[in-house]
Amino acid sequence: MNVGTMTIKSRRSVRKFKPSTIPPYVIQDVLDCGRLAPTAGNVQPWLFGAITDREILGTIADLTDHGKFIAEATVCIAVFGKVGETYYLEDCSAATENMIIAFQNHGIGSCWVAGDKKPYAEQVREILNVPREYTLVSLIPAGAPAEVENPPKRRLEECSFQNRYGETGA
């Protein structure tokens, strides 16, 4: 197993954080990894915000339905996509995953919190003063893990096939 696949296979969603700090260079590195995500036609329809202000984190946490733990995160990356770009959701999802893996590589826990189509998306955009041509795609709260759960995952054989589904190889 190489370092990249080991990072991916060891990553788990973290929803409980210890009080901690994250060096600014780590946050910049994570944002840079988001910037370098694959994007359809190299459009790069994203805008990333790194929120560390406790009051703003608490306000955003209160708005969400499944992200109350954002209030305890050290940082939360808000990923926005440019409305009207055909593949903004796919592109920003790729950027989100890049940043989650980058956090993991730095030993920092994180969790993907949905933003796209959520009723709080517009409020988060307004709170962060993001231009109207962008819409919230995801939130990535991150920090030192206080607890890491290891839920069971489906076996590869249960969720994959080769060539055609249901056919056995010779």
FIKOLZA-1660 file (N, C-alpha, C; in steps of 0.1 Angstrom, whole numbers, plus 5000, padded with zeros to 4 digits):
% residues 170
   i   px   py   pz ch aa at
   1 5009 4988 5000  A  M  N
   1 5000 5000 5000  A  M CA
   1 5009 5012 5000  A  M  C
   2 5006 5022 4992  A  N  N
   2 5014 5034 4991  A  N CA
   2 5008 5045 5001  A  N  C
   3 5015 5056 5002  A  V  N
   3 5011 5066 5012  A  V CA
   3 4997 5072 5008  A  V  C
   4 4995 5074 4995  A  G  N
   4 4982 5080 4991  A  G CA
   4 4970 5071 4994  A  G  C
   5 4971 5058 4991  A  T  N
   5 4960 5050 4994  A  T CA
   5 4959 5047 5009  A  T  C
   6 4970 5047 5016  A  M  N
   6 4969 5045 5030  A  M CA
   6 4962 5057 5037  A  M  C
   7 4964 5069 5032  A  T  N
   7 4957 5081 5037  A  T CA
   7 4942 5079 5035  A  T  C
   8 4939 5076 5023  A  I  N
   8 4924 5074 5019  A  I CA
   8 4918 5063 5028  A  I  C
   9 4925 5052 5029  A  K  N
   9 4919 5041 5036  A  K CA
   9 4918 5043 5051  A  K  C
  10 4926 5052 5057  A  S  N
  10 4926 5054 5071  A  S CA
  10 4917 5066 5075  A  S  C
  11 4912 5074 5066  A  R  N
  11 4904 5085 5069  A  R CA
  11 4890 5081 5073  A  R  C
  12 4885 5088 5084  A  R  N
  12 4872 5086 5089  A  R CA
  12 4866 5100 5092  A  R  C
  13 4853 5101 5092  A  S  N
  13 4847 5114 5095  A  S CA
  13 4848 5116 5110  A  S  C
  14 4852 5128 5113  A  V  N
  14 4854 5132 5127  A  V CA
  14 4844 5143 5130  A  V  C
  15 4836 5141 5141  A  R  N
  15 4826 5151 5145  A  R CA
  15 4828 5156 5159  A  R  C
  16 4838 5151 5165  A  K  N
  16 4842 5156 5179  A  K CA
  16 4856 5161 5179  A  K  C
  17 4858 5173 5183  A  F  N
  17 4872 5179 5182  A  F CA
  17 4877 5183 5196  A  F  C
  18 4890 5182 5198  A  K  N
  18 4896 5188 5210  A  K CA
  18 4900 5202 5207  A  K  C
  19 4900 5210 5217  A  P  N
  19 4905 5224 5215  A  P CA
  19 4919 5223 5210  A  P  C
  20 4922 5230 5199  A  S  N
  20 4936 5230 5194  A  S CA
  20 4938 5241 5184  A  S  C
  21 4949 5242 5179  A  T  N
  21 4952 5252 5169  A  T CA
  21 4957 5244 5156  A  T  C
  22 4956 5250 5145  A  I  N
  22 4961 5245 5132  A  I CA
  22 4970 5256 5127  A  I  C
  23 4983 5253 5124  A  P  N
  23 4991 5263 5119  A  P CA
  23 4986 5269 5106  A  P  C
  24 4988 5282 5104  A  P  N
  24 4983 5288 5091  A  P CA
  24 4988 5282 5079  A  P  C
  25 5001 5277 5079  A  Y  N
  25 5006 5270 5067  A  Y CA
  25 4999 5258 5063  A  Y  C
  26 4993 5251 5074  A  V  N
  26 4985 5238 5071  A  V CA
  26 4972 5242 5064  A  V  C
  27 4966 5252 5069  A  I  N
  27 4953 5257 5063  A  I CA
  27 4956 5261 5048  A  I  C
  28 4967 5268 5046  A  Q  N
  28 4970 5273 5033  A  Q CA
  28 4973 5261 5024  A  Q  C
  29 4980 5251 5029  A  D  N
  29 4983 5238 5021  A  D CA
  29 4970 5231 5018  A  D  C
  30 4961 5230 5027  A  V  N
  30 4948 5224 5024  A  V CA
  30 4940 5231 5014  A  V  C
  31 4940 5244 5015  A  L  N
  31 4933 5252 5004  A  L CA
  31 4939 5251 4991  A  L  C
  32 4953 5250 4991  A  D  N
  32 4960 5248 4978  A  D CA
  32 4957 5234 4972  A  D  C
  33 4955 5224 4980  A  C  N
  33 4951 5211 4975  A  C CA
  33 4937 5212 4969  A  C  C
  34 4928 5220 4975  A  G  N
  34 4915 5222 4969  A  G CA
  34 4916 5228 4955  A  G  C
  35 4924 5238 4955  A  R  N
  35 4926 5246 4942  A  R CA
  35 4931 5237 4931  A  R  C
  36 4939 5227 4934  A  L  N
  36 4945 5218 4924  A  L CA
  36 4936 5206 4920  A  L  C
  37 4924 5206 4925  A  A  N
  37 4915 5195 4922  A  A CA
  37 4912 5194 4907  A  A  C
  38 4908 5183 4902  A  P  N
  38 4904 5182 4888  A  P CA
  38 4891 5190 4885  A  P  C
  39 4890 5196 4874  A  T  N
  39 4878 5204 4871  A  T CA
  39 4875 5203 4856  A  T  C
  40 4862 5201 4853  A  A  N
  40 4858 5200 4839  A  A CA
  40 4862 5212 4831  A  A  C
  41 4869 5210 4820  A  G  N
  41 4873 5221 4811  A  G CA
  41 4882 5231 4818  A  G  C
  42 4888 5228 4829  A  N  N
  42 4897 5237 4837  A  N CA
  42 4890 5250 4841  A  N  C
  43 4877 5249 4843  A  V  N
  43 4869 5261 4847  A  V CA
  43 4872 5266 4861  A  V  C
  44 4875 5257 4870  A  Q  N
  44 4878 5261 4884  A  Q CA
  44 4868 5270 4890  A  Q  C
  45 4855 5265 4891  A  P  N
  45 4844 5274 4895  A  P CA
  45 4843 5276 4910  A  P  C
  46 4853 5276 4917  A  W  N
  46 4852 5275 4932  A  W CA
  46 4857 5288 4939  A  W  C
  47 4853 5289 4951  A  L  N
  47 4858 5299 4960  A  L CA
  47 4858 5292 4974  A  L  C
  48 4869 5293 4981  A  F  N
  48 4871 5286 4994  A  F CA
  48 4873 5297 5005  A  F  C
  49 4866 5295 5016  A  G  N
  49 4867 5304 5027  A  G CA
  49 4872 5295 5039  A  G  C
  50 4882 5300 5046  A  A  N
  50 4887 5293 5059  A  A CA
  50 4882 5301 5071  A  A  C
  51 4872 5296 5078  A  I  N
  51 4866 5303 5089  A  I CA
  51 4872 5297 5102  A  I  C
  52 4878 5307 5110  A  T  N
  52 4884 5303 5123  A  T CA
  52 4877 5311 5134  A  T  C
  53 4870 5321 5131  A  D  N
  53 4863 5330 5141  A  D CA
  53 4853 5321 5148  A  D  C
  54 4854 5320 5162  A  R  N
  54 4845 5312 5170  A  R CA
  54 4830 5316 5168  A  R  C
  55 4828 5329 5168  A  E  N
  55 4814 5334 5167  A  E CA
  55 4808 5330 5153  A  E  C
  56 4815 5331 5142  A  I  N
  56 4810 5327 5129  A  I CA
  56 4808 5312 5129  A  I  C
  57 4818 5305 5134  A  L  N
  57 4816 5290 5134  A  L CA
  57 4803 5286 5142  A  L  C
  58 4801 5292 5153  A  G  N
  58 4789 5290 5161  A  G CA
  58 4776 5293 5153  A  G  C
  59 4776 5304 5146  A  T  N
  59 4765 5309 5138  A  T CA
  59 4762 5299 5127  A  T  C
  60 4772 5295 5120  A  I  N
  60 4770 5285 5109  A  I CA
  60 4765 5272 5115  A  I  C
  61 4771 5267 5126  A  A  N
  61 4767 5255 5132  A  A CA
  61 4752 5255 5135  A  A  C
  62 4748 5266 5141  A  D  N
  62 4734 5267 5145  A  D CA
  62 4724 5266 5133  A  D  C
  63 4729 5271 5121  A  L  N
  63 4720 5270 5109  A  L CA
  63 4718 5257 5103  A  L  C
  64 4728 5248 5105  A  T  N
  64 4728 5235 5099  A  T CA
  64 4719 5225 5105  A  T  C
  65 4715 5215 5097  A  D  N
  65 4707 5204 5103  A  D CA
  65 4716 5193 5108  A  D  C
  66 4727 5190 5102  A  H  N
  66 4736 5179 5106  A  H CA
  66 4750 5184 5109  A  H  C
  67 4752 5196 5112  A  G  N
  67 4766 5201 5114  A  G CA
  67 4768 5209 5127  A  G  C
  68 4761 5206 5137  A  K  N
  68 4762 5213 5150  A  K CA
  68 4776 5213 5155  A  K  C
  69 4784 5203 5152  A  F  N
  69 4797 5201 5157  A  F CA
  69 4807 5211 5150  A  F  C
  70 4802 5218 5140  A  I  N
  70 4811 5229 5134  A  I CA
  70 4815 5239 5145  A  I  C
  71 4807 5241 5154  A  A  N
  71 4810 5251 5165  A  A CA
  71 4822 5247 5173  A  A  C
  72 4826 5235 5173  A  E  N
  72 4838 5230 5181  A  E CA
  72 4850 5228 5172  A  E  C
  73 4849 5230 5159  A  A  N
  73 4860 5228 5150  A  A CA
  73 4870 5239 5152  A  A  C
  74 4882 5237 5148  A  T  N
  74 4893 5247 5149  A  T CA
  74 4891 5256 5136  A  T  C
  75 4888 5250 5125  A  V  N
  75 4886 5257 5113  A  V CA
  75 4875 5250 5105  A  V  C
  76 4868 5258 5097  A  C  N
  76 4858 5252 5088  A  C CA
  76 4860 5258 5074  A  C  C
  77 4863 5249 5064  A  I  N
  77 4864 5254 5051  A  I CA
  77 4850 5254 5044  A  I  C
  78 4846 5266 5039  A  A  N
  78 4834 5267 5032  A  A CA
  78 4837 5267 5017  A  A  C
  79 4831 5257 5010  A  V  N
  79 4834 5256 4995  A  V CA
  79 4822 5261 4988  A  V  C
  80 4824 5271 4979  A  F  N
  80 4814 5277 4971  A  F CA
  80 4817 5274 4956  A  F  C
  81 4806 5272 4949  A  G  N
  81 4807 5270 4934  A  G CA
  81 4800 5281 4927  A  G  C
  82 4805 5284 4915  A  K  N
  82 4800 5295 4907  A  K CA
  82 4787 5290 4900  A  K  C
  83 4776 5296 4903  A  V  N
  83 4763 5293 4898  A  V CA
  83 4763 5295 4883  A  V  C
  84 4757 5286 4876  A  G  N
  84 4756 5287 4861  A  G CA
  84 4767 5279 4854  A  G  C
  85 4778 5275 4861  A  E  N
  85 4788 5266 4855  A  E CA
  85 4782 5252 4855  A  E  C
  86 4782 5246 4844  A  T  N
  86 4776 5233 4843  A  T CA
  86 4780 5222 4853  A  T  C
  87 4793 5222 4856  A  Y  N
  87 4798 5211 4865  A  Y CA
  87 4804 5216 4878  A  Y  C
  88 4798 5228 4883  A  Y  N
  88 4803 5233 4895  A  Y CA
  88 4802 5223 4907  A  Y  C
  89 4791 5215 4907  A  L  N
  89 4789 5206 4918  A  L CA
  89 4799 5195 4918  A  L  C
  90 4802 5189 4907  A  E  N
  90 4812 5179 4906  A  E CA
  90 4826 5184 4909  A  E  C
  91 4829 5196 4903  A  D  N
  91 4842 5202 4905  A  D CA
  91 4845 5206 4919  A  D  C
  92 4835 5212 4926  A  C  N
  92 4836 5216 4940  A  C CA
  92 4836 5203 4949  A  C  C
  93 4830 5193 4945  A  S  N
  93 4830 5180 4953  A  S CA
  93 4844 5174 4952  A  S  C
  94 4850 5175 4940  A  A  N
  94 4864 5170 4939  A  A CA
  94 4873 5178 4948  A  A  C
  95 4871 5191 4948  A  A  N
  95 4880 5200 4956  A  A CA
  95 4878 5197 4971  A  A  C
  96 4865 5195 4975  A  T  N
  96 4862 5191 4989  A  T CA
  96 4869 5179 4993  A  T  C
  97 4869 5168 4985  A  E  N
  97 4875 5156 4988  A  E CA
  97 4891 5158 4989  A  E  C
  98 4896 5166 4980  A  N  N
  98 4911 5169 4980  A  N CA
  98 4914 5175 4994  A  N  C
  99 4906 5184 4999  A  M  N
  99 4909 5191 5011  A  M CA
  99 4907 5182 5023  A  M  C
 100 4897 5173 5023  A  I  N
 100 4895 5163 5034  A  I CA
 100 4907 5154 5035  A  I  C
 101 4912 5149 5023  A  I  N
 101 4924 5141 5023  A  I CA
 101 4936 5148 5027  A  I  C
 102 4938 5161 5024  A  A  N
 102 4949 5169 5028  A  A CA
 102 4949 5171 5043  A  A  C
 103 4937 5173 5049  A  F  N
 103 4936 5174 5063  A  F CA
 103 4941 5161 5070  A  F  C
 104 4936 5150 5065  A  Q  N
 104 4940 5137 5070  A  Q CA
 104 4955 5135 5069  A  Q  C
 105 4961 5139 5059  A  N  N
 105 4976 5138 5057  A  N CA
 105 4983 5146 5067  A  N  C
 106 4977 5157 5072  A  H  N
 106 4983 5165 5083  A  H CA
 106 4979 5161 5097  A  H  C
 107 4972 5149 5098  A  G  N
 107 4968 5144 5111  A  G CA
 107 4956 5151 5117  A  G  C
 108 4949 5158 5108  A  I  N
 108 4937 5166 5113  A  I CA
 108 4924 5159 5108  A  I  C
 109 4915 5158 5118  A  G  N
 109 4902 5151 5115  A  G CA
 109 4893 5161 5108  A  G  C
 110 4884 5156 5100  A  S  N
 110 4874 5165 5093  A  S CA
 110 4862 5157 5090  A  S  C
 111 4852 5164 5085  A  C  N
 111 4839 5157 5081  A  C CA
 111 4833 5166 5070  A  C  C
 112 4827 5159 5060  A  W  N
 112 4820 5167 5049  A  W CA
 112 4806 5170 5054  A  W  C
 113 4802 5182 5054  A  V  N
 113 4789 5186 5058  A  V CA
 113 4782 5192 5045  A  V  C
 114 4771 5187 5041  A  A  N
 114 4764 5191 5029  A  A CA
 114 4761 5206 5030  A  A  C
 115 4761 5212 5018  A  G  N
 115 4757 5226 5016  A  G CA
 115 4748 5228 5004  A  G  C
 116 4751 5221 4994  A  D  N
 116 4743 5222 4981  A  D CA
 116 4729 5219 4984  A  D  C
 117 4720 5228 4979  A  K  N
 117 4705 5226 4980  A  K CA
 117 4700 5226 4995  A  K  C
 118 4708 5229 5004  A  K  N
 118 4704 5230 5018  A  K CA
 118 4697 5243 5021  A  K  C
 119 4687 5244 5029  A  P  N
 119 4680 5257 5032  A  P CA
 119 4689 5268 5038  A  P  C
 120 4700 5263 5044  A  Y  N
 120 4709 5273 5050  A  Y CA
 120 4720 5278 5041  A  Y  C
 121 4721 5273 5029  A  A  N
 121 4732 5277 5020  A  A CA
 121 4732 5292 5017  A  A  C
 122 4721 5298 5015  A  E  N
 122 4721 5312 5012  A  E CA
 122 4725 5320 5024  A  E  C
 123 4720 5316 5036  A  Q  N
 123 4724 5323 5048  A  Q CA
 123 4739 5323 5051  A  Q  C
 124 4745 5311 5048  A  V  N
 124 4760 5310 5050  A  V CA
 124 4767 5319 5040  A  V  C
 125 4762 5319 5028  A  R  N
 125 4768 5328 5018  A  R CA
 125 4768 5343 5022  A  R  C
 126 4756 5347 5028  A  E  N
 126 4754 5361 5032  A  E CA
 126 4763 5363 5045  A  E  C
 127 4764 5354 5054  A  I  N
 127 4772 5356 5066  A  I CA
 127 4786 5358 5062  A  I  C
 128 4791 5351 5052  A  L  N
 128 4805 5352 5048  A  L CA
 128 4808 5362 5038  A  L  C
 129 4797 5369 5034  A  N  N
 129 4798 5381 5025  A  N CA
 129 4804 5376 5011  A  N  C
 130 4800 5364 5007  A  V  N
 130 4804 5358 4994  A  V CA
 130 4795 5364 4983  A  V  C
 131 4801 5367 4972  A  P  N
 131 4793 5373 4960  A  P CA
 131 4782 5364 4956  A  P  C
 132 4771 5370 4952  A  R  N
 132 4758 5362 4948  A  R CA
 132 4760 5352 4937  A  R  C
 133 4771 5353 4929  A  E  N
 133 4772 5343 4918  A  E CA
 133 4778 5330 4923  A  E  C
 134 4780 5329 4936  A  Y  N
 134 4785 5316 4942  A  Y CA
 134 4774 5310 4951  A  Y  C
 135 4774 5297 4952  A  T  N
 135 4765 5290 4961  A  T CA
 135 4772 5280 4969  A  T  C
 136 4768 5278 4981  A  L  N
 136 4775 5269 4990  A  L CA
 136 4774 5254 4985  A  L  C
 137 4785 5247 4985  A  V  N
 137 4785 5233 4981  A  V CA
 137 4787 5224 4993  A  V  C
 138 4797 5228 5001  A  S  N
 138 4800 5220 5013  A  S CA
 138 4807 5228 5023  A  S  C
 139 4807 5222 5035  A  L  N
 139 4814 5228 5047  A  L CA
 139 4823 5216 5052  A  L  C
 140 4836 5220 5055  A  I  N
 140 4846 5210 5060  A  I CA
 140 4851 5214 5074  A  I  C
 141 4844 5211 5085  A  P  N
 141 4849 5214 5098  A  P CA
 141 4861 5205 5101  A  P  C
 142 4871 5210 5107  A  A  N
 142 4883 5203 5109  A  A CA
 142 4890 5207 5123  A  A  C
 143 4897 5197 5128  A  G  N
 143 4905 5200 5141  A  G CA
 143 4911 5187 5146  A  G  C
 144 4917 5188 5158  A  A  N
 144 4923 5176 5164  A  A CA
 144 4912 5167 5168  A  A  C
 145 4912 5155 5164  A  P  N
 145 4901 5145 5167  A  P CA
 145 4900 5142 5182  A  P  C
 146 4888 5144 5188  A  A  N
 146 4886 5140 5202  A  A CA
 146 4881 5125 5202  A  A  C
 147 4875 5121 5191  A  E  N
 147 4870 5108 5190  A  E CA
 147 4869 5104 5175  A  E  C
 148 4874 5092 5172  A  V  N
 148 4873 5087 5158  A  V CA
 148 4865 5074 5158  A  V  C
 149 4854 5074 5151  A  E  N
 149 4846 5062 5150  A  E CA
 149 4851 5054 5138  A  E  C
 150 4849 5041 5138  A  N  N
 150 4853 5033 5127  A  N CA
 150 4841 5024 5123  A  N  C
 151 4831 5030 5117  A  P  N
 151 4820 5022 5113  A  P CA
 151 4823 5012 5102  A  P  C
 152 4816 5001 5102  A  P  N
 152 4819 4990 5092  A  P CA
 152 4816 4996 5078  A  P  C
 153 4825 4992 5069  A  K  N
 153 4823 4995 5055  A  K CA
 153 4819 4983 5047  A  K  C
 154 4812 4984 5036  A  R  N
 154 4809 4973 5028  A  R CA
 154 4822 4967 5022  A  R  C
 155 4822 4954 5019  A  R  N
 155 4833 4948 5013  A  R CA
 155 4833 4952 4998  A  R  C
 156 4845 4952 4992  A  L  N
 156 4846 4956 4978  A  L CA
 156 4837 4948 4969  A  L  C
 157 4836 4935 4972  A  E  N
 157 4828 4926 4964  A  E CA
 157 4813 4929 4964  A  E  C
 158 4809 4936 4974  A  E  N
 158 4795 4940 4976  A  E CA
 158 4791 4953 4968  A  E  C
 159 4801 4960 4964  A  C  N
 159 4798 4973 4957  A  C CA
 159 4806 4976 4945  A  C  C
 160 4811 4965 4939  A  S  N
 160 4819 4967 4926  A  S CA
 160 4816 4955 4917  A  S  C
 161 4819 4957 4904  A  F  N
 161 4819 4947 4894  A  F CA
 161 4829 4950 4883  A  F  C
 162 4832 4940 4875  A  Q  N
 162 4841 4942 4864  A  Q CA
 162 4834 4939 4851  A  Q  C
 163 4835 4948 4842  A  N  N
 163 4829 4947 4828  A  N CA
 163 4814 4948 4829  A  N  C
 164 4806 4938 4833  A  R  N
 164 4792 4939 4833  A  R CA
 164 4787 4934 4847  A  R  C
 165 4777 4941 4853  A  Y  N
 165 4772 4937 4865  A  Y CA
 165 4765 4923 4864  A  Y  C
 166 4767 4915 4874  A  G  N
 166 4761 4902 4875  A  G CA
 166 4767 4891 4867  A  G  C
 167 4777 4894 4859  A  E  N
 167 4784 4883 4851  A  E CA
 167 4796 4879 4859  A  E  C
 168 4799 4866 4859  A  T  N
 168 4811 4861 4865  A  T CA
 168 4821 4859 4854  A  T  C
 169 4834 4862 4858  A  G  N
 169 4845 4860 4849  A  G CA
 169 4849 4846 4847  A  G  C
 170 4854 4843 4835  A  A  N
 170 4859 4830 4832  A  A CA
 170 4873 4827 4836  A  A  C
% end
